[in-house]
């Protein structure tokens, strides 16, 4: 229990930096053009907003290309991005297996590729976050498998500390997105490590088309089979769409919702003190600025020691973004949520630009 509590206490605090700390070798050149290949979910839109704000700050532009959840749609969006011949291409959450051809073309053309929440290994259940065996690895990869697995562990730490080591959970996931598999592994492994005799978990897997449609009824069915459930756990707030109203309507008013990457409804629930109890947040607005930061460094030829940060202590271009546990007491009042508050000043200073 003390191990879990120590992790929880660390991540209740606000960020004090933006992850990367080294200044660039000079100011970005004006007129850079970026292309962002993003999904249709709300989380991806927040990344885009951060990228756009950062691009505006350096006199650059961002063109957004949106994909649906099929390989064909992803490949089409990537094809269009490459045809734009931008200075850098950004993406999040796309399975690398679907974009090998396009990424090889980026490599041939010398276009830096900044990725996020993707797995470049054959099995997401055992993924460690490496990109070494990929024919055209990203220039920088944010939120690798190692980080999101840790986030699953941290969700387990929260549930263990709040329940006195008696967790009975339902874990909701959509493994259509490979990056959401490691958090589930981390969560289950942590329960097995810290409370093997007093904690239990039931998994519910859906598809991308089940989000907001079939998932709520699947959760209710699982609750009816396991009425002692005290936590419903999500690897992404998007997967919780429609769940809380369905759970309440079925009479389950005590079970708590926790998860990663909250959407606006989750934050509103935290603020209201409803069944949303805790969500692990990464400031996606700030992470949007990190994409631009990585592109600036790559285009200037600044050293990027590794495309993937190997631990939370890394402060290079690939540094993990800060993970914060958001609760009723710490729920943000602004949308989008931003931490640290002085992120703009920190980036402009690193980029050798005046703070205005």
Residue pairs with C-beta under 8 A, 6 or more apart in sequence:
1 160
1 161
1 164
1 165
1 194
3 157
3 194
4 156
4 157
4 158
4 160
4 161
4 190
4 194
5 157
5 161
7 153
7 154
7 157
8 154
8 157
8 158
8 161
8 325
11 154
11 280
11 323
11 324
11 325
12 324
12 325
12 327
12 330
13 324
14 324
14 339
14 340
15 283
15 286
15 322
15 324
15 339
15 340
16 340
17 315
17 322
17 340
17 346
18 286
18 289
18 290
18 293
18 321
18 340
18 343
18 346
18 347
19 290
19 315
19 319
19 320
19 321
19 322
20 290
20 293
20 315
20 316
20 317
20 319
20 350
21 315
21 319
21 350
22 315
22 316
22 317
22 350
23 349
23 350
23 351
23 352
24 293
24 296
24 297
24 300
24 302
24 350
24 351
24 352
25 300
25 301
25 302
26 300
26 352
27 58
27 351
27 352
27 353
28 58
28 59
28 60
28 296
28 299
28 300
28 351
28 353
29 299
30 58
30 59
30 60
31 59
31 60
32 55
32 58
32 59
32 60
32 61
32 87
32 88
32 295
32 296
32 299
33 60
33 61
33 63
33 84
33 86
33 87
34 51
34 55
34 60
34 61
34 62
34 63
34 86
34 87
34 88
34 89
34 90
34 291
34 292
34 295
35 62
35 63
35 64
35 65
35 81
35 84
35 86
35 88
35 89
35 90
36 47
36 48
36 51
36 62
36 63
36 64
36 65
36 89
36 90
36 91
36 291
37 65
37 67
37 74
37 77
37 78
37 81
37 89
37 90
37 91
37 94
38 44
38 45
38 47
38 48
38 64
38 65
38 66
38 67
38 90
38 91
38 92
39 66
39 67
39 68
39 69
39 92
39 93
39 94
40 66
40 67
40 68
41 238
42 238
42 263
42 264
43 236
43 237
43 238
43 261
43 263
43 284
44 66
44 92
44 93
46 284
46 285
46 288
46 336
47 90
47 92
47 116
47 284
47 287
47 288
47 291
48 62
48 64
48 288
49 285
49 288
49 336
50 284
50 285
50 286
50 287
50 288
50 289
50 291
50 336
51 62
51 90
51 288
51 289
51 291
51 292
52 62
52 288
53 285
53 288
53 289
54 60
54 288
54 289
54 291
54 292
54 293
54 347
55 61
55 62
55 292
57 344
57 347
57 348
57 353
58 292
58 296
58 351
58 353
60 87
60 292
62 90
63 81
63 84
63 86
65 77
65 78
65 80
65 81
66 77
67 73
67 74
67 76
67 77
67 94
69 176
69 208
69 209
71 95
71 98
74 94
74 95
74 98
74 99
75 98
75 99
75 101
75 102
78 89
78 91
78 94
78 99
78 102
78 103
79 102
81 89
81 102
82 89
82 102
82 105
82 106
82 109
82 111
85 109
85 111
86 111
87 111
87 112
87 295
87 299
88 111
88 112
88 113
88 114
88 139
88 295
88 298
88 299
89 106
89 111
89 112
89 113
89 114
90 113
90 114
90 115
90 116
90 291
90 295
91 99
91 113
91 114
91 115
91 116
91 118
92 115
92 116
92 117
92 118
93 116
93 117
93 118
93 177
93 179
94 115
94 118
95 118
95 119
95 177
95 178
96 103
96 115
96 118
96 119
96 120
96 134
100 134
100 135
100 136
103 113
103 135
103 136
103 138
104 135
104 136
106 112
106 113
106 136
107 113
107 136
112 139
112 294
112 295
112 298
112 299
113 136
113 138
113 139
114 138
114 139
114 140
114 142
114 291
114 294
114 295
114 298
115 138
115 140
115 141
115 142
116 141
116 142
116 143
116 287
116 291
117 142
117 143
117 148
117 179
118 138
118 141
118 178
118 179
119 127
119 144
119 145
119 178
119 179
119 181
119 182
120 130
120 131
120 133
120 134
120 137
120 138
120 141
121 127
121 128
121 130
121 133
121 145
124 145
124 175
124 178
124 179
124 181
124 182
125 181
125 182
125 185
127 145
127 178
127 181
127 182
128 145
128 146
129 141
129 144
129 145
129 146
129 147
129 308
130 308
131 137
131 138
131 141
131 307
131 308
137 307
138 307
139 294
139 295
139 298
139 304
139 307
140 294
140 298
140 304
140 307
140 317
140 318
141 307
141 308
141 318
142 287
142 290
142 291
142 318
142 320
142 321
143 179
143 282
143 287
143 320
143 321
144 308
144 309
145 179
145 182
146 182
146 308
146 310
146 311
147 309
147 312
147 320
147 323
148 179
148 180
148 182
148 183
148 186
148 235
148 260
149 182
149 183
149 185
149 186
150 186
150 312
150 323
151 183
151 186
151 260
151 280
151 323
152 182
152 183
152 184
152 185
152 186
152 187
152 188
152 190
152 235
152 260
153 186
153 187
153 189
153 190
154 280
154 323
154 325
155 183
155 187
155 233
155 258
155 259
155 260
155 280
156 167
156 186
156 187
156 188
156 190
156 191
156 194
157 190
157 194
158 258
158 278
158 325
159 167
159 169
159 230
159 231
159 233
159 258
160 167
160 190
160 191
160 194
160 195
160 199
162 256
162 277
162 278
163 230
163 231
165 194
165 195
165 198
165 199
166 195
166 198
166 199
166 230
167 191
167 195
167 198
167 199
167 200
167 201
167 230
167 231
168 199
168 200
168 201
168 226
168 228
168 229
168 230
168 231
169 191
169 199
169 200
169 201
169 202
169 229
169 230
169 231
169 232
169 233
170 201
170 202
170 203
170 204
170 219
170 222
170 223
170 226
170 229
170 231
170 232
170 233
171 184
171 187
171 188
171 201
171 202
171 203
171 204
171 233
171 235
172 204
172 206
172 215
172 218
172 219
172 232
172 233
172 234
172 235
172 239
172 240
172 243
173 180
173 181
173 184
173 203
173 204
173 205
173 206
173 234
173 235
173 239
174 180
174 205
174 206
174 207
174 208
174 210
174 211
174 215
174 235
174 236
174 239
175 181
175 205
176 207
176 208
177 208
177 236
180 235
180 236
183 235
183 260
184 203
184 235
187 201
187 233
188 201
191 199
191 200
191 201
201 233
202 222
202 225
202 226
202 229
204 215
204 218
204 219
204 222
206 214
206 215
206 218
206 239
210 218
211 238
211 239
211 241
212 241
212 242
213 242
215 239
215 241
215 242
215 243
216 241
216 242
216 243
216 245
216 246
216 247
217 246
219 232
219 243
219 246
219 247
220 246
220 247
220 250
220 252
222 229
223 229
223 232
223 247
223 250
223 252
223 255
224 250
227 252
229 252
229 255
230 254
230 255
230 256
231 255
231 256
231 257
231 258
232 240
232 243
232 247
232 255
232 256
232 257
232 258
233 258
233 259
234 240
234 243
234 257
234 258
234 259
234 260
235 259
235 260
235 261
236 259
236 260
236 261
237 259
237 260
237 261
237 262
237 263
237 265
237 266
237 279
238 261
238 263
239 259
240 257
240 259
240 263
240 265
240 266
241 263
241 265
243 257
244 257
244 265
244 269
244 274
244 275
244 276
247 253
247 255
247 275
248 275
253 275
254 275
255 275
256 275
256 276
256 277
256 278
257 266
257 269
257 275
257 276
257 277
258 276
258 277
258 278
258 279
259 266
259 279
259 280
260 279
260 280
261 279
261 280
261 281
261 282
261 284
262 270
262 276
262 279
262 281
262 326
264 335
266 276
266 279
267 279
267 326
267 331
267 332
267 335
267 337
269 275
269 276
270 276
270 277
270 278
270 279
270 326
270 327
270 328
270 331
271 328
271 331
271 333
273 328
277 327
277 328
278 325
278 326
278 327
279 325
279 326
280 323
280 324
280 325
280 326
281 323
281 324
281 325
281 326
281 332
281 337
282 321
282 322
282 323
282 324
283 321
283 322
283 324
283 336
283 337
283 338
283 339
283 343
284 336
285 336
285 337
285 338
286 321
286 338
286 339
286 340
286 343
287 321
289 343
289 344
289 347
290 321
293 317
293 347
293 350
293 351
294 304
294 317
294 318
296 351
297 304
297 317
298 304
298 317
302 317
304 316
304 317
304 318
305 316
306 316
306 318
307 318
308 318
309 316
309 318
309 319
309 320
311 320
312 320
314 320
322 339
322 340
324 330
324 339
326 332
326 337
332 338
332 339
340 346
344 355
345 355
348 354
348 355
348 356
349 355
